[in-house]
Amino acid sequence: MHDALIAPTFLFRFAVPCLSFEPATWRVPEELPRECALPMLGELDQRQAFAELRAGWSPRGLSISVCVRGKKQPIVRANRDPFACDGLSVWVDTRDTPTIHRASRFCHQFLLLPQGPLPQQSPFGALVAIDRARENPRVPAQDDIIMASQPLDDGYRMMIQLRAAALTGWNPTEYPRLGFTYAIRDQELGTQTFAVGPDYPYASDRSLWGTLELIPPEIPTKKSRT
């Protein structure tokens, strides 16, 4: 638990830039450039980062890459509970509605694993229902979540493409802000989150997410806090 009664990240609504990024192909995910790295806002709570997450948008969807370093043990996989595996959860609200608590049909939770539950060896990705959601988004087709992973000496790198069809309400021209948060779970290193930490119910409370501002290629970027 935090030493303070209220964590600093709980006191603000954060908005950070998400740069435009068009992959070479929407069939093979790739690592995003360094300038697409998102800040780890949990550092305001003295939480240590063990991973870097990068994100970029295109009219065709959202691209994400994550690199986890510092592991001494192999990637953990589970037989039955995919949330007990090492991996990433990403929450996306295509309408950026930060004042609501219960998720709408525009709110998504994606479970993304560098290696799927046993006995699966390849990466695994799926849309997962959000607890207490008022409505659920449409279920994406299998090929709307495209993944690749690469083992490292002390961790792994994972690349993800979420095609527009996987994101109910995706319309970056009319809605250039996304509600967004993530949790990188590692049985050895702990949990790294985007904004508020594991002490808060961000998995089911939409109001605890941050915001990604979708920046067109010609507009310079600037981090902001609102």
C-alpha positions as CSV (number, residue, x, y, z in Angstrom):
1,M,0.0,0.0,0.0
2,H,1.0,3.6,-0.4
3,D,2.5,5.6,2.5
4,A,0.2,8.5,1.5
5,L,-3.6,8.2,2.1
6,I,-4.2,9.0,-1.6
7,A,-1.6,8.2,-4.4
8,P,-0.5,11.2,-6.4
9,T,-1.7,9.6,-9.6
10,F,-5.2,9.4,-8.2
11,L,-5.4,13.2,-7.9
12,F,-5.0,14.1,-11.6
13,R,-6.4,13.1,-15.0
14,F,-3.5,12.5,-17.3
15,A,-3.3,13.0,-21.0
16,V,-0.2,12.0,-23.0
17,P,0.5,12.1,-26.8
18,C,0.1,9.1,-29.0
19,L,2.0,9.6,-32.2
20,S,0.8,8.6,-35.7
21,F,2.4,5.3,-36.8
22,E,1.6,3.3,-39.9
23,P,3.1,-0.2,-39.9
24,A,4.8,-1.5,-43.0
25,T,2.0,-4.1,-43.1
26,W,-1.0,-5.0,-41.0
27,R,-0.1,-8.6,-41.0
28,V,3.2,-8.7,-39.2
29,P,3.5,-6.5,-36.0
30,E,6.7,-4.6,-35.5
31,E,8.4,-2.8,-32.7
32,L,7.4,0.9,-32.6
33,P,10.1,3.6,-32.7
34,R,11.5,5.1,-29.4
35,E,9.6,8.3,-29.8
36,C,6.3,6.3,-29.4
37,A,7.2,5.4,-25.8
38,L,4.6,6.3,-23.2
39,P,5.6,7.7,-19.8
40,M,5.2,5.5,-16.8
41,L,3.1,7.8,-14.6
42,G,3.4,5.4,-11.7
43,E,6.9,6.9,-11.0
44,L,5.0,9.7,-9.3
45,D,4.0,7.1,-6.7
46,Q,7.7,5.9,-6.5
47,R,6.8,2.8,-8.4
48,Q,9.7,1.4,-10.4
49,A,9.3,0.6,-14.1
50,F,10.7,-2.7,-15.4
51,A,9.1,-2.4,-18.9
52,E,8.6,0.1,-21.7
53,L,5.4,0.3,-23.6
54,R,5.1,2.2,-26.9
55,A,1.9,3.0,-28.7
56,G,1.0,4.5,-32.1
57,W,-2.2,5.0,-34.0
58,S,-3.4,4.9,-37.6
59,P,-6.8,5.1,-39.2
60,R,-6.4,1.4,-39.5
61,G,-6.0,0.7,-35.8
62,L,-3.7,0.8,-32.8
63,S,-0.2,-0.6,-32.6
64,I,1.6,-1.4,-29.3
65,S,4.9,-2.8,-28.4
66,V,6.2,-3.7,-25.0
67,C,9.7,-4.7,-23.8
68,V,10.1,-6.3,-20.4
69,R,13.7,-6.5,-19.0
70,G,15.3,-7.7,-15.7
71,K,13.8,-11.2,-15.5
72,K,15.9,-14.0,-14.2
73,Q,13.2,-16.7,-14.5
74,P,11.5,-18.0,-17.6
75,I,8.1,-16.5,-18.7
76,V,5.4,-17.8,-16.5
77,R,2.5,-19.6,-18.1
78,A,-0.5,-21.1,-16.4
79,N,-2.7,-24.1,-17.2
80,R,-6.1,-22.6,-16.5
81,D,-5.9,-19.0,-15.5
82,P,-4.5,-16.7,-18.2
83,F,-4.3,-13.8,-15.8
84,A,-1.8,-15.8,-13.8
85,C,0.6,-15.7,-16.8
86,D,3.2,-13.1,-17.4
87,G,1.8,-10.6,-19.9
88,L,-0.1,-7.4,-20.6
89,S,-3.6,-6.2,-20.3
90,V,-4.7,-3.1,-22.2
91,W,-7.9,-1.1,-21.7
92,V,-9.1,1.2,-24.5
93,D,-12.2,3.6,-24.5
94,T,-12.7,4.8,-28.1
95,R,-14.9,7.7,-26.8
96,D,-12.7,8.9,-23.9
97,T,-15.5,9.2,-21.2
98,P,-13.4,9.8,-18.0
99,T,-16.4,10.7,-15.8
100,I,-18.1,7.3,-16.1
101,H,-17.3,4.5,-13.7
102,R,-18.9,1.5,-15.4
103,A,-17.6,0.6,-18.9
104,S,-19.7,1.3,-22.0
105,R,-19.7,-0.7,-25.2
106,F,-16.8,1.5,-26.4
107,C,-14.6,0.2,-23.6
108,H,-12.3,-2.8,-24.3
109,Q,-10.0,-5.0,-22.2
110,F,-7.5,-7.0,-24.2
111,L,-5.4,-9.8,-22.6
112,L,-2.1,-10.1,-24.5
113,L,0.4,-12.8,-23.6
114,P,3.9,-13.4,-25.1
115,Q,3.3,-17.1,-24.7
116,G,-0.2,-18.5,-24.3
117,P,-1.5,-20.7,-21.5
118,L,0.0,-24.2,-21.5
119,P,0.5,-26.0,-23.8
120,Q,0.3,-23.2,-26.3
121,Q,3.7,-21.8,-27.4
122,S,2.7,-18.9,-29.6
123,P,1.5,-15.4,-28.4
124,F,-2.1,-15.2,-27.3
125,G,-4.5,-12.3,-27.5
126,A,-8.2,-12.0,-26.7
127,L,-10.9,-9.4,-25.8
128,V,-12.0,-10.0,-22.2
129,A,-15.2,-8.7,-20.6
130,I,-14.8,-5.8,-18.1
131,D,-16.5,-6.5,-14.8
132,R,-19.7,-4.5,-14.2
133,A,-19.7,-3.1,-17.7
134,R,-23.1,-1.7,-18.8
135,E,-22.6,-3.0,-22.4
136,N,-19.9,-5.0,-24.1
137,P,-18.1,-4.2,-27.4
138,R,-18.4,-6.5,-30.3
139,V,-16.2,-9.6,-30.3
140,P,-13.3,-9.2,-32.8
141,A,-12.4,-11.8,-35.3
142,Q,-9.3,-13.8,-34.6
143,D,-7.2,-12.0,-37.2
144,D,-8.1,-8.5,-35.9
145,I,-5.6,-9.0,-33.0
146,I,-2.2,-9.6,-34.6
147,M,0.7,-10.5,-32.3
148,A,4.4,-11.5,-32.3
149,S,6.9,-12.0,-29.5
150,Q,10.6,-12.4,-29.1
151,P,12.4,-13.8,-26.1
152,L,15.3,-11.9,-24.6
153,D,18.1,-12.9,-22.3
154,D,16.4,-11.2,-19.4
155,G,12.8,-10.8,-20.6
156,Y,10.8,-10.5,-23.8
157,R,9.6,-8.1,-26.4
158,M,5.9,-8.3,-27.6
159,M,4.4,-6.5,-30.6
160,I,0.6,-6.1,-31.1
161,Q,-1.7,-4.7,-33.8
162,L,-5.3,-4.1,-32.8
163,R,-7.1,-3.5,-36.1
164,A,-9.9,-1.0,-36.3
165,A,-12.4,-3.8,-36.5
166,A,-11.3,-5.0,-33.0
167,L,-12.1,-1.5,-31.5
168,T,-15.8,-0.8,-31.4
169,G,-16.4,2.9,-32.3
170,W,-12.9,3.4,-33.7
171,N,-13.0,6.8,-35.5
172,P,-9.8,8.8,-34.8
173,T,-10.9,11.7,-37.0
174,E,-14.0,12.5,-35.0
175,Y,-12.7,11.2,-31.7
176,P,-9.0,12.0,-31.4
177,R,-8.8,11.0,-27.7
178,L,-8.8,7.5,-26.3
179,G,-9.3,6.4,-22.7
180,F,-6.4,4.2,-22.0
181,T,-4.6,2.3,-19.3
182,Y,-2.5,-0.9,-19.1
183,A,-1.1,-3.4,-16.6
184,I,2.0,-5.4,-17.2
185,R,1.9,-8.4,-14.9
186,D,5.0,-10.4,-14.1
187,Q,5.1,-13.1,-11.4
188,E,8.8,-12.3,-10.8
189,L,8.9,-8.5,-11.2
190,G,5.4,-7.4,-10.1
191,T,2.8,-5.3,-11.8
192,Q,3.5,-2.1,-13.8
193,T,0.6,0.2,-14.6
194,F,0.0,3.3,-16.7
195,A,-1.6,5.5,-14.1
196,V,-3.0,4.4,-10.7
197,G,-1.5,1.3,-9.2
198,P,-2.8,-2.1,-8.2
199,D,-4.4,-0.7,-5.0
200,Y,-7.2,0.9,-7.2
201,P,-9.9,-0.9,-9.2
202,Y,-8.8,0.4,-12.6
203,A,-9.7,-3.0,-14.3
204,S,-13.4,-2.3,-13.8
205,D,-13.6,1.5,-13.1
206,R,-13.3,3.5,-16.3
207,S,-12.8,6.8,-14.4
208,L,-9.3,5.6,-13.3
209,W,-7.8,5.4,-16.8
210,G,-5.7,8.0,-18.5
211,T,-6.1,9.5,-22.0
212,L,-4.1,9.2,-25.2
213,E,-4.2,12.3,-27.4
214,L,-4.0,11.0,-31.0
215,I,-1.4,13.4,-32.6
216,P,-1.5,13.8,-36.4
217,P,1.9,13.5,-38.0
218,E,2.3,17.2,-38.8
219,I,1.6,18.5,-35.2
220,P,4.4,18.6,-32.7
221,T,3.9,16.7,-29.5
222,K,3.7,18.0,-25.9
223,K,3.0,16.1,-22.8
224,S,0.1,17.5,-20.8
225,R,-1.7,17.0,-17.5
226,T,-5.3,17.9,-17.1
